[in-house]
Amino acid sequence: MKLGICPICGGATKEGLVDITESVKGKIVLIRDVKAEVCSQCGERIYSSSEIKKVEALLKKVKEGTIKPKETKKAEVYLVS
Ligand SMILES: [Zn+2]
């Protein structure tokens, strides 16, 4: 999985590290440095199944409260309208 094609727009994708935000029990959780193929045209992210499994396993631990966050940051909330 080095260089692929974006399923949305057909642009070229490049391997990189991205952040994923998830809501867990009303808390915003940031998962950093997730491997993904990122489209250079539309920004679509494509994750490998092994990476998705890793993220799901991590989120499970977060939900169960069996893992401590690396750091805690304050988040800013905005509305579009
Ligand atoms: Zn694209």
PDB file of the backbone (N, CA, C, O) and the ligand in Angstrom, with CONECT records:
HET     ZN  A 101       1
ATOM      1  N   MET A   1       0.836  -1.205   0.000  1.00  0.00           N
ATOM      2  CA  MET A   1       0.000   0.000   0.000  1.00  0.00           C
ATOM      3  C   MET A   1       0.869   1.253   0.000  1.00  0.00           C
ATOM      4  O   MET A   1       1.020   1.882   1.047  1.00  0.00           O
ATOM      5  N   LYS A   2       1.423   1.622  -1.092  1.00  0.00           N
ATOM      6  CA  LYS A   2       2.265   2.824  -1.141  1.00  0.00           C
ATOM      7  C   LYS A   2       1.500   3.965  -1.816  1.00  0.00           C
ATOM      8  O   LYS A   2       1.177   4.967  -1.178  1.00  0.00           O
ATOM      9  N   LEU A   3       1.224   3.810  -3.068  1.00  0.00           N
ATOM     10  CA  LEU A   3       0.513   4.861  -3.784  1.00  0.00           C
ATOM     11  C   LEU A   3      -0.728   4.266  -4.438  1.00  0.00           C
ATOM     12  O   LEU A   3      -0.647   3.295  -5.190  1.00  0.00           O
ATOM     13  N   GLY A   4      -1.864   4.859  -4.141  1.00  0.00           N
ATOM     14  CA  GLY A   4      -3.103   4.304  -4.656  1.00  0.00           C
ATOM     15  C   GLY A   4      -3.957   5.362  -5.326  1.00  0.00           C
ATOM     16  O   GLY A   4      -3.519   6.480  -5.597  1.00  0.00           O
ATOM     17  N   ILE A   5      -5.178   4.968  -5.578  1.00  0.00           N
ATOM     18  CA  ILE A   5      -6.141   5.847  -6.232  1.00  0.00           C
ATOM     19  C   ILE A   5      -7.313   6.083  -5.285  1.00  0.00           C
ATOM     20  O   ILE A   5      -7.817   5.151  -4.659  1.00  0.00           O
ATOM     21  N   CYS A   6      -7.736   7.327  -5.191  1.00  0.00           N
ATOM     22  CA  CYS A   6      -8.851   7.689  -4.319  1.00  0.00           C
ATOM     23  C   CYS A   6     -10.167   7.150  -4.885  1.00  0.00           C
ATOM     24  O   CYS A   6     -10.469   7.373  -6.057  1.00  0.00           O
ATOM     25  N   PRO A   7     -10.965   6.431  -4.053  1.00  0.00           N
ATOM     26  CA  PRO A   7     -12.237   5.887  -4.544  1.00  0.00           C
ATOM     27  C   PRO A   7     -13.307   6.965  -4.757  1.00  0.00           C
ATOM     28  O   PRO A   7     -14.313   6.715  -5.421  1.00  0.00           O
ATOM     29  N   ILE A   8     -13.097   8.142  -4.206  1.00  0.00           N
ATOM     30  CA  ILE A   8     -14.083   9.215  -4.316  1.00  0.00           C
ATOM     31  C   ILE A   8     -13.879  10.037  -5.591  1.00  0.00           C
ATOM     32  O   ILE A   8     -14.814  10.236  -6.367  1.00  0.00           O
ATOM     33  N   CYS A   9     -12.638  10.514  -5.800  1.00  0.00           N
ATOM     34  CA  CYS A   9     -12.412  11.432  -6.921  1.00  0.00           C
ATOM     35  C   CYS A   9     -11.408  10.913  -7.941  1.00  0.00           C
ATOM     36  O   CYS A   9     -11.225  11.530  -8.990  1.00  0.00           O
ATOM     37  N   GLY A  10     -10.755   9.792  -7.655  1.00  0.00           N
ATOM     38  CA  GLY A  10      -9.795   9.226  -8.591  1.00  0.00           C
ATOM     39  C   GLY A  10      -8.413   9.857  -8.526  1.00  0.00           C
ATOM     40  O   GLY A  10      -7.539   9.530  -9.328  1.00  0.00           O
ATOM     41  N   GLY A  11      -8.214  10.763  -7.568  1.00  0.00           N
ATOM     42  CA  GLY A  11      -6.914  11.396  -7.385  1.00  0.00           C
ATOM     43  C   GLY A  11      -5.910  10.434  -6.779  1.00  0.00           C
ATOM     44  O   GLY A  11      -6.270   9.348  -6.325  1.00  0.00           O
ATOM     45  N   ALA A  12      -4.657  10.836  -6.776  1.00  0.00           N
ATOM     46  CA  ALA A  12      -3.611   9.986  -6.214  1.00  0.00           C
ATOM     47  C   ALA A  12      -3.609  10.104  -4.696  1.00  0.00           C
ATOM     48  O   ALA A  12      -3.772  11.195  -4.150  1.00  0.00           O
ATOM     49  N   THR A  13      -3.424   8.968  -4.016  1.00  0.00           N
ATOM     50  CA  THR A  13      -3.330   8.998  -2.559  1.00  0.00           C
ATOM     51  C   THR A  13      -1.898   8.746  -2.128  1.00  0.00           C
ATOM     52  O   THR A  13      -1.130   8.064  -2.807  1.00  0.00           O
ATOM     53  N   LYS A  14      -1.564   9.312  -0.989  1.00  0.00           N
ATOM     54  CA  LYS A  14      -0.215   9.186  -0.462  1.00  0.00           C
ATOM     55  C   LYS A  14      -0.285   8.744   0.986  1.00  0.00           C
ATOM     56  O   LYS A  14      -1.154   9.185   1.738  1.00  0.00           O
ATOM     57  N   GLU A  15       0.642   7.862   1.377  1.00  0.00           N
ATOM     58  CA  GLU A  15       0.663   7.379   2.742  1.00  0.00           C
ATOM     59  C   GLU A  15       1.085   8.485   3.701  1.00  0.00           C
ATOM     60  O   GLU A  15       2.035   9.224   3.445  1.00  0.00           O
ATOM     61  N   GLY A  16       0.364   8.580   4.802  1.00  0.00           N
ATOM     62  CA  GLY A  16       0.715   9.582   5.791  1.00  0.00           C
ATOM     63  C   GLY A  16       0.117   9.254   7.136  1.00  0.00           C
ATOM     64  O   GLY A  16      -0.552   8.232   7.293  1.00  0.00           O
ATOM     65  N   LEU A  17       0.356  10.126   8.122  1.00  0.00           N
ATOM     66  CA  LEU A  17      -0.200   9.940   9.453  1.00  0.00           C
ATOM     67  C   LEU A  17      -1.259  11.002   9.691  1.00  0.00           C
ATOM     68  O   LEU A  17      -1.035  12.184   9.427  1.00  0.00           O
ATOM     69  N   VAL A  18      -2.424  10.576  10.196  1.00  0.00           N
ATOM     70  CA  VAL A  18      -3.522  11.510  10.426  1.00  0.00           C
ATOM     71  C   VAL A  18      -4.015  11.378  11.866  1.00  0.00           C
ATOM     72  O   VAL A  18      -3.709  10.408  12.559  1.00  0.00           O
ATOM     73  N   ASP A  19      -4.774  12.363  12.292  1.00  0.00           N
ATOM     74  CA  ASP A  19      -5.436  12.315  13.597  1.00  0.00           C
ATOM     75  C   ASP A  19      -6.899  11.970  13.389  1.00  0.00           C
ATOM     76  O   ASP A  19      -7.526  12.453  12.445  1.00  0.00           O
ATOM     77  N   ILE A  20      -7.442  11.145  14.257  1.00  0.00           N
ATOM     78  CA  ILE A  20      -8.863  10.804  14.205  1.00  0.00           C
ATOM     79  C   ILE A  20      -9.516  11.323  15.484  1.00  0.00           C
ATOM     80  O   ILE A  20      -8.996  11.100  16.578  1.00  0.00           O
ATOM     81  N   THR A  21     -10.637  12.005  15.359  1.00  0.00           N
ATOM     82  CA  THR A  21     -11.398  12.393  16.545  1.00  0.00           C
ATOM     83  C   THR A  21     -12.632  11.516  16.631  1.00  0.00           C
ATOM     84  O   THR A  21     -13.318  11.275  15.637  1.00  0.00           O
ATOM     85  N   GLU A  22     -12.900  11.046  17.836  1.00  0.00           N
ATOM     86  CA  GLU A  22     -14.051  10.189  18.083  1.00  0.00           C
ATOM     87  C   GLU A  22     -14.744  10.687  19.341  1.00  0.00           C
ATOM     88  O   GLU A  22     -14.108  11.251  20.232  1.00  0.00           O
ATOM     89  N   SER A  23     -16.034  10.476  19.405  1.00  0.00           N
ATOM     90  CA  SER A  23     -16.769  10.813  20.609  1.00  0.00           C
ATOM     91  C   SER A  23     -17.006   9.536  21.405  1.00  0.00           C
ATOM     92  O   SER A  23     -17.645   8.604  20.918  1.00  0.00           O
ATOM     93  N   VAL A  24     -16.491   9.497  22.628  1.00  0.00           N
ATOM     94  CA  VAL A  24     -16.657   8.330  23.485  1.00  0.00           C
ATOM     95  C   VAL A  24     -17.338   8.777  24.771  1.00  0.00           C
ATOM     96  O   VAL A  24     -16.778   9.552  25.547  1.00  0.00           O
ATOM     97  N   LYS A  25     -18.549   8.281  24.986  1.00  0.00           N
ATOM     98  CA  LYS A  25     -19.327   8.627  26.183  1.00  0.00           C
ATOM     99  C   LYS A  25     -19.373  10.142  26.392  1.00  0.00           C
ATOM    100  O   LYS A  25     -19.198  10.624  27.511  1.00  0.00           O
ATOM    101  N   GLY A  26     -19.608  10.886  25.315  1.00  0.00           N
ATOM    102  CA  GLY A  26     -19.736  12.330  25.407  1.00  0.00           C
ATOM    103  C   GLY A  26     -18.419  13.085  25.500  1.00  0.00           C
ATOM    104  O   GLY A  26     -18.401  14.313  25.583  1.00  0.00           O
ATOM    105  N   LYS A  27     -17.320  12.344  25.487  1.00  0.00           N
ATOM    106  CA  LYS A  27     -16.001  12.974  25.500  1.00  0.00           C
ATOM    107  C   LYS A  27     -15.401  12.918  24.104  1.00  0.00           C
ATOM    108  O   LYS A  27     -15.588  11.946  23.372  1.00  0.00           O
ATOM    109  N   ILE A  28     -14.675  13.974  23.745  1.00  0.00           N
ATOM    110  CA  ILE A  28     -13.978  13.955  22.466  1.00  0.00           C
ATOM    111  C   ILE A  28     -12.601  13.342  22.693  1.00  0.00           C
ATOM    112  O   ILE A  28     -11.827  13.781  23.543  1.00  0.00           O
ATOM    113  N   VAL A  29     -12.332  12.320  21.908  1.00  0.00           N
ATOM    114  CA  VAL A  29     -11.065  11.607  22.032  1.00  0.00           C
ATOM    115  C   VAL A  29     -10.279  11.785  20.743  1.00  0.00           C
ATOM    116  O   VAL A  29     -10.817  11.601  19.651  1.00  0.00           O
ATOM    117  N   LEU A  30      -9.024  12.138  20.868  1.00  0.00           N
ATOM    118  CA  LEU A  30      -8.158  12.324  19.704  1.00  0.00           C
ATOM    119  C   LEU A  30      -7.170  11.172  19.625  1.00  0.00           C
ATOM    120  O   LEU A  30      -6.436  10.899  20.574  1.00  0.00           O
ATOM    121  N   ILE A  31      -7.162  10.506  18.492  1.00  0.00           N
ATOM    122  CA  ILE A  31      -6.200   9.430  18.271  1.00  0.00           C
ATOM    123  C   ILE A  31      -5.199   9.925  17.247  1.00  0.00           C
ATOM    124  O   ILE A  31      -5.550  10.250  16.113  1.00  0.00           O
ATOM    125  N   ARG A  32      -3.956   9.975  17.666  1.00  0.00           N
ATOM    126  CA  ARG A  32      -2.922  10.607  16.858  1.00  0.00           C
ATOM    127  C   ARG A  32      -2.111   9.587  16.067  1.00  0.00           C
ATOM    128  O   ARG A  32      -1.989   8.425  16.456  1.00  0.00           O
ATOM    129  N   ASP A  33      -1.564  10.049  14.954  1.00  0.00           N
ATOM    130  CA  ASP A  33      -0.624   9.260  14.151  1.00  0.00           C
ATOM    131  C   ASP A  33      -1.202   7.931  13.668  1.00  0.00           C
ATOM    132  O   ASP A  33      -0.587   6.875  13.818  1.00  0.00           O
ATOM    133  N   VAL A  34      -2.391   8.007  13.088  1.00  0.00           N
ATOM    134  CA  VAL A  34      -2.997   6.815  12.488  1.00  0.00           C
ATOM    135  C   VAL A  34      -2.537   6.754  11.037  1.00  0.00           C
ATOM    136  O   VAL A  34      -2.628   7.739  10.304  1.00  0.00           O
ATOM    137  N   LYS A  35      -2.047   5.594  10.634  1.00  0.00           N
ATOM    138  CA  LYS A  35      -1.588   5.424   9.254  1.00  0.00           C
ATOM    139  C   LYS A  35      -2.770   5.442   8.295  1.00  0.00           C
ATOM    140  O   LYS A  35      -3.761   4.748   8.519  1.00  0.00           O
ATOM    141  N   ALA A  36      -2.675   6.213   7.252  1.00  0.00           N
ATOM    142  CA  ALA A  36      -3.758   6.288   6.272  1.00  0.00           C
ATOM    143  C   ALA A  36      -3.196   6.663   4.906  1.00  0.00           C
ATOM    144  O   ALA A  36      -2.103   7.215   4.784  1.00  0.00           O
ATOM    145  N   GLU A  37      -3.995   6.340   3.874  1.00  0.00           N
ATOM    146  CA  GLU A  37      -3.711   6.848   2.541  1.00  0.00           C
ATOM    147  C   GLU A  37      -4.558   8.111   2.403  1.00  0.00           C
ATOM    148  O   GLU A  37      -5.780   8.058   2.541  1.00  0.00           O
ATOM    149  N   VAL A  38      -3.917   9.236   2.133  1.00  0.00           N
ATOM    150  CA  VAL A  38      -4.650  10.490   2.055  1.00  0.00           C
ATOM    151  C   VAL A  38      -4.656  10.987   0.613  1.00  0.00           C
ATOM    152  O   VAL A  38      -3.613  11.069  -0.034  1.00  0.00           O
ATOM    153  N   CYS A  39      -5.865  11.322   0.117  1.00  0.00           N
ATOM    154  CA  CYS A  39      -5.988  11.791  -1.258  1.00  0.00           C
ATOM    155  C   CYS A  39      -5.436  13.203  -1.382  1.00  0.00           C
ATOM    156  O   CYS A  39      -5.750  14.078  -0.574  1.00  0.00           O
ATOM    157  N   SER A  40      -4.612  13.415  -2.402  1.00  0.00           N
ATOM    158  CA  SER A  40      -4.000  14.731  -2.591  1.00  0.00           C
ATOM    159  C   SER A  40      -4.998  15.729  -3.170  1.00  0.00           C
ATOM    160  O   SER A  40      -4.760  16.936  -3.118  1.00  0.00           O
ATOM    161  N   GLN A  41      -6.124  15.241  -3.726  1.00  0.00           N
ATOM    162  CA  GLN A  41      -7.112  16.144  -4.319  1.00  0.00           C
ATOM    163  C   GLN A  41      -8.236  16.514  -3.355  1.00  0.00           C
ATOM    164  O   GLN A  41      -8.496  17.696  -3.128  1.00  0.00           O
ATOM    165  N   CYS A  42      -8.908  15.503  -2.784  1.00  0.00           N
ATOM    166  CA  CYS A  42     -10.092  15.797  -1.964  1.00  0.00           C
ATOM    167  C   CYS A  42      -9.852  15.572  -0.477  1.00  0.00           C
ATOM    168  O   CYS A  42     -10.711  15.896   0.342  1.00  0.00           O
ATOM    169  N   GLY A  43      -8.701  15.026  -0.122  1.00  0.00           N
ATOM    170  CA  GLY A  43      -8.399  14.841   1.296  1.00  0.00           C
ATOM    171  C   GLY A  43      -9.020  13.610   1.917  1.00  0.00           C
ATOM    172  O   GLY A  43      -8.914  13.405   3.127  1.00  0.00           O
ATOM    173  N   GLU A  44      -9.677  12.776   1.096  1.00  0.00           N
ATOM    174  CA  GLU A  44     -10.269  11.532   1.591  1.00  0.00           C
ATOM    175  C   GLU A  44      -9.176  10.667   2.225  1.00  0.00           C
ATOM    176  O   GLU A  44      -8.056  10.577   1.723  1.00  0.00           O
ATOM    177  N   ARG A  45      -9.542  10.032   3.348  1.00  0.00           N
ATOM    178  CA  ARG A  45      -8.594   9.152   4.017  1.00  0.00           C
ATOM    179  C   ARG A  45      -9.023   7.713   3.849  1.00  0.00           C
ATOM    180  O   ARG A  45     -10.189   7.380   4.061  1.00  0.00           O
ATOM    181  N   ILE A  46      -8.103   6.870   3.476  1.00  0.00           N
ATOM    182  CA  ILE A  46      -8.390   5.446   3.338  1.00  0.00           C
ATOM    183  C   ILE A  46      -7.498   4.712   4.336  1.00  0.00           C
ATOM    184  O   ILE A  46      -6.275   4.848   4.317  1.00  0.00           O
ATOM    185  N   TYR A  47      -8.140   3.932   5.209  1.00  0.00           N
ATOM    186  CA  TYR A  47      -7.399   3.208   6.231  1.00  0.00           C
ATOM    187  C   TYR A  47      -7.293   1.737   5.861  1.00  0.00           C
ATOM    188  O   TYR A  47      -8.212   1.162   5.278  1.00  0.00           O
ATOM    189  N   SER A  48      -6.154   1.135   6.209  1.00  0.00           N
ATOM    190  CA  SER A  48      -6.021  -0.303   5.995  1.00  0.00           C
ATOM    191  C   SER A  48      -6.831  -1.020   7.075  1.00  0.00           C
ATOM    192  O   SER A  48      -7.077  -0.461   8.143  1.00  0.00           O
ATOM    193  N   SER A  49      -7.249  -2.267   6.794  1.00  0.00           N
ATOM    194  CA  SER A  49      -8.081  -2.997   7.754  1.00  0.00           C
ATOM    195  C   SER A  49      -7.317  -3.250   9.048  1.00  0.00           C
ATOM    196  O   SER A  49      -7.920  -3.287  10.120  1.00  0.00           O
ATOM    197  N   SER A  50      -5.994  -3.427   8.965  1.00  0.00           N
ATOM    198  CA  SER A  50      -5.219  -3.669  10.184  1.00  0.00           C
ATOM    199  C   SER A  50      -5.173  -2.405  11.039  1.00  0.00           C
ATOM    200  O   SER A  50      -5.193  -2.478  12.267  1.00  0.00           O
ATOM    201  N   GLU A  51      -5.111  -1.245  10.380  1.00  0.00           N
ATOM    202  CA  GLU A  51      -5.074   0.013  11.117  1.00  0.00           C
ATOM    203  C   GLU A  51      -6.439   0.284  11.774  1.00  0.00           C
ATOM    204  O   GLU A  51      -6.505   0.763  12.906  1.00  0.00           O
ATOM    205  N   ILE A  52      -7.526  -0.026  11.050  1.00  0.00           N
ATOM    206  CA  ILE A  52      -8.870   0.143  11.617  1.00  0.00           C
ATOM    207  C   ILE A  52      -9.031  -0.752  12.852  1.00  0.00           C
ATOM    208  O   ILE A  52      -9.603  -0.335  13.859  1.00  0.00           O
ATOM    209  N   LYS A  53      -8.524  -1.980  12.763  1.00  0.00           N
ATOM    210  CA  LYS A  53      -8.605  -2.900  13.904  1.00  0.00           C
ATOM    211  C   LYS A  53      -7.871  -2.336  15.116  1.00  0.00           C
ATOM    212  O   LYS A  53      -8.350  -2.434  16.246  1.00  0.00           O
ATOM    213  N   LYS A  54      -6.693  -1.738  14.864  1.00  0.00           N
ATOM    214  CA  LYS A  54      -5.898  -1.140  15.950  1.00  0.00           C
ATOM    215  C   LYS A  54      -6.670  -0.012  16.614  1.00  0.00           C
ATOM    216  O   LYS A  54      -6.707   0.093  17.840  1.00  0.00           O
ATOM    217  N   VAL A  55      -7.297   0.847  15.776  1.00  0.00           N
ATOM    218  CA  VAL A  55      -8.052   1.987  16.292  1.00  0.00           C
ATOM    219  C   VAL A  55      -9.267   1.500  17.079  1.00  0.00           C
ATOM    220  O   VAL A  55      -9.573   2.029  18.148  1.00  0.00           O
ATOM    221  N   GLU A  56      -9.960   0.486  16.544  1.00  0.00           N
ATOM    222  CA  GLU A  56     -11.134  -0.057  17.235  1.00  0.00           C
ATOM    223  C   GLU A  56     -10.753  -0.668  18.580  1.00  0.00           C
ATOM    224  O   GLU A  56     -11.469  -0.506  19.568  1.00  0.00           O
ATOM    225  N   ALA A  57      -9.620  -1.370  18.613  1.00  0.00           N
ATOM    226  CA  ALA A  57      -9.155  -1.975  19.865  1.00  0.00           C
ATOM    227  C   ALA A  57      -8.826  -0.885  20.885  1.00  0.00           C
ATOM    228  O   ALA A  57      -9.115  -1.018  22.075  1.00  0.00           O
ATOM    229  N   LEU A  58      -8.221   0.186  20.397  1.00  0.00           N
ATOM    230  CA  LEU A  58      -7.873   1.305  21.274  1.00  0.00           C
ATOM    231  C   LEU A  58      -9.132   1.981  21.819  1.00  0.00           C
ATOM    232  O   LEU A  58      -9.217   2.289  23.008  1.00  0.00           O
ATOM    233  N   LEU A  59     -10.111   2.209  20.932  1.00  0.00           N
ATOM    234  CA  LEU A  59     -11.362   2.855  21.351  1.00  0.00           C
ATOM    235  C   LEU A  59     -12.117   2.006  22.375  1.00  0.00           C
ATOM    236  O   LEU A  59     -12.768   2.536  23.275  1.00  0.00           O
ATOM    237  N   LYS A  60     -12.020   0.684  22.225  1.00  0.00           N
ATOM    238  CA  LYS A  60     -12.652  -0.235  23.171  1.00  0.00           C
ATOM    239  C   LYS A  60     -12.052  -0.013  24.567  1.00  0.00           C
ATOM    240  O   LYS A  60     -12.770   0.066  25.564  1.00  0.00           O
ATOM    241  N   LYS A  61     -10.713   0.084  24.611  1.00  0.00           N
ATOM    242  CA  LYS A  61     -10.024   0.319  25.883  1.00  0.00           C
ATOM    243  C   LYS A  61     -10.424   1.665  26.474  1.00  0.00           C
ATOM    244  O   LYS A  61     -10.599   1.798  27.686  1.00  0.00           O
ATOM    245  N   VAL A  62     -10.568   2.669  25.594  1.00  0.00           N
ATOM    246  CA  VAL A  62     -10.970   4.004  26.063  1.00  0.00           C
ATOM    247  C   VAL A  62     -12.359   3.917  26.695  1.00  0.00           C
ATOM    248  O   VAL A  62     -12.597   4.467  27.770  1.00  0.00           O
ATOM    249  N   LYS A  63     -13.275   3.217  26.013  1.00  0.00           N
ATOM    250  CA  LYS A  63     -14.641   3.066  26.520  1.00  0.00           C
ATOM    251  C   LYS A  63     -14.665   2.327  27.849  1.00  0.00           C
ATOM    252  O   LYS A  63     -15.443   2.662  28.742  1.00  0.00           O
ATOM    253  N   GLU A  64     -13.807   1.318  27.974  1.00  0.00           N
ATOM    254  CA  GLU A  64     -13.762   0.532  29.207  1.00  0.00           C
ATOM    255  C   GLU A  64     -13.014   1.252  30.314  1.00  0.00           C
ATOM    256  O   GLU A  64     -13.103   0.881  31.484  1.00  0.00           O
ATOM    257  N   GLY A  65     -12.271   2.291  29.929  1.00  0.00           N
ATOM    258  CA  GLY A  65     -11.493   3.035  30.919  1.00  0.00           C
ATOM    259  C   GLY A  65     -10.245   2.293  31.372  1.00  0.00           C
ATOM    260  O   GLY A  65      -9.737   2.539  32.466  1.00  0.00           O
ATOM    261  N   THR A  66      -9.746   1.385  30.535  1.00  0.00           N
ATOM    262  CA  THR A  66      -8.579   0.594  30.909  1.00  0.00           C
ATOM    263  C   THR A  66      -7.280   1.159  30.345  1.00  0.00           C
ATOM    264  O   THR A  66      -6.226   0.529  30.438  1.00  0.00           O
ATOM    265  N   ILE A  67      -7.364   2.335  29.768  1.00  0.00           N
ATOM    266  CA  ILE A  67      -6.159   2.949  29.211  1.00  0.00           C
ATOM    267  C   ILE A  67      -6.153   4.425  29.604  1.00  0.00           C
ATOM    268  O   ILE A  67      -7.195   5.080  29.634  1.00  0.00           O
ATOM    269  N   LYS A  68      -4.965   4.928  29.901  1.00  0.00           N
ATOM    270  CA  LYS A  68      -4.832   6.331  30.281  1.00  0.00           C
ATOM    271  C   LYS A  68      -4.417   7.162  29.067  1.00  0.00           C
ATOM    272  O   LYS A  68      -3.613   6.708  28.252  1.00  0.00           O
ATOM    273  N   PRO A  69      -4.969   8.396  28.940  1.00  0.00           N
ATOM    274  CA  PRO A  69      -4.547   9.230  27.809  1.00  0.00           C
ATOM    275  C   PRO A  69      -3.091   9.667  27.958  1.00  0.00           C
ATOM    276  O   PRO A  69      -2.596   9.834  29.073  1.00  0.00           O
ATOM    277  N   LYS A  70      -2.412   9.850  26.829  1.00  0.00           N
ATOM    278  CA  LYS A  70      -1.035  10.328  26.818  1.00  0.00           C
ATOM    279  C   LYS A  70      -0.965  11.750  27.350  1.00  0.00           C
ATOM    280  O   LYS A  70      -0.059  12.119  28.098  1.00  0.00           O
ATOM    281  N   GLU A  71      -1.951  12.532  26.939  1.00  0.00           N
ATOM    282  CA  GLU A  71      -2.056  13.900  27.429  1.00  0.00           C
ATOM    283  C   GLU A  71      -3.505  14.340  27.301  1.00  0.00           C
ATOM    284  O   GLU A  71      -4.286  13.719  26.580  1.00  0.00           O
ATOM    285  N   THR A  72      -3.865  15.414  28.000  1.00  0.00           N
ATOM    286  CA  THR A  72      -5.220  15.941  27.933  1.00  0.00           C
ATOM    287  C   THR A  72      -5.159  17.376  27.452  1.00  0.00           C
ATOM    288  O   THR A  72      -4.405  18.196  27.976  1.00  0.00           O
ATOM    289  N   LYS A  73      -5.965  17.662  26.444  1.00  0.00           N
ATOM    290  CA  LYS A  73      -5.984  19.005  25.871  1.00  0.00           C
ATOM    291  C   LYS A  73      -7.384  19.575  25.996  1.00  0.00           C
ATOM    292  O   LYS A  73      -8.366  18.835  26.061  1.00  0.00           O
ATOM    293  N   LYS A  74      -7.466  20.880  26.029  1.00  0.00           N
ATOM    294  CA  LYS A  74      -8.764  21.525  25.986  1.00  0.00           C
ATOM    295  C   LYS A  74      -9.191  21.657  24.529  1.00  0.00           C
ATOM    296  O   LYS A  74      -8.364  21.903  23.651  1.00  0.00           O
ATOM    297  N   ALA A  75     -10.484  21.492  24.280  1.00  0.00           N
ATOM    298  CA  ALA A  75     -10.980  21.614  22.924  1.00  0.00           C
ATOM    299  C   ALA A  75     -11.868  22.865  22.823  1.00  0.00           C
ATOM    300  O   ALA A  75     -12.566  23.219  23.773  1.00  0.00           O
ATOM    301  N   GLU A  76     -11.829  23.513  21.684  1.00  0.00           N
ATOM    302  CA  GLU A  76     -12.706  24.640  21.430  1.00  0.00           C
ATOM    303  C   GLU A  76     -13.891  24.166  20.605  1.00  0.00           C
ATOM    304  O   GLU A  76     -13.729  23.361  19.688  1.00  0.00           O
ATOM    305  N   VAL A  77     -15.054  24.647  20.919  1.00  0.00           N
ATOM    306  CA  VAL A  77     -16.282  24.232  20.231  1.00  0.00           C
ATOM    307  C   VAL A  77     -16.859  25.428  19.464  1.00  0.00           C
ATOM    308  O   VAL A  77     -16.995  26.516  20.023  1.00  0.00           O
ATOM    309  N   TYR A  78     -17.194  25.228  18.200  1.00  0.00           N
ATOM    310  CA  TYR A  78     -17.775  26.281  17.376  1.00  0.00           C
ATOM    311  C   TYR A  78     -19.022  25.765  16.688  1.00  0.00           C
ATOM    312  O   TYR A  78     -19.185  24.565  16.468  1.00  0.00           O
ATOM    313  N   LEU A  79     -19.891  26.693  16.355  1.00  0.00           N
ATOM    314  CA  LEU A  79     -21.078  26.354  15.583  1.00  0.00           C
ATOM    315  C   LEU A  79     -20.970  27.005  14.215  1.00  0.00           C
ATOM    316  O   LEU A  79     -20.432  28.105  14.091  1.00  0.00           O
ATOM    317  N   VAL A  80     -21.480  26.331  13.182  1.00  0.00           N
ATOM    318  CA  VAL A  80     -21.389  26.903  11.845  1.00  0.00           C
ATOM    319  C   VAL A  80     -22.402  28.027  11.630  1.00  0.00           C
ATOM    320  O   VAL A  80     -22.201  28.911  10.797  1.00  0.00           O
ATOM    321  N   SER A  81     -23.486  27.978  12.390  1.00  0.00           N
ATOM    322  CA  SER A  81     -24.485  29.035  12.177  1.00  0.00           C
ATOM    323  C   SER A  81     -24.749  29.783  13.470  1.00  0.00           C
ATOM    324  O   SER A  81     -25.560  30.709  13.493  1.00  0.00           O
TER     325      SER A  81
HETATM  326 ZN    ZN A 101      -9.998  12.098  -3.650  1.00  0.00          ZN2+
END
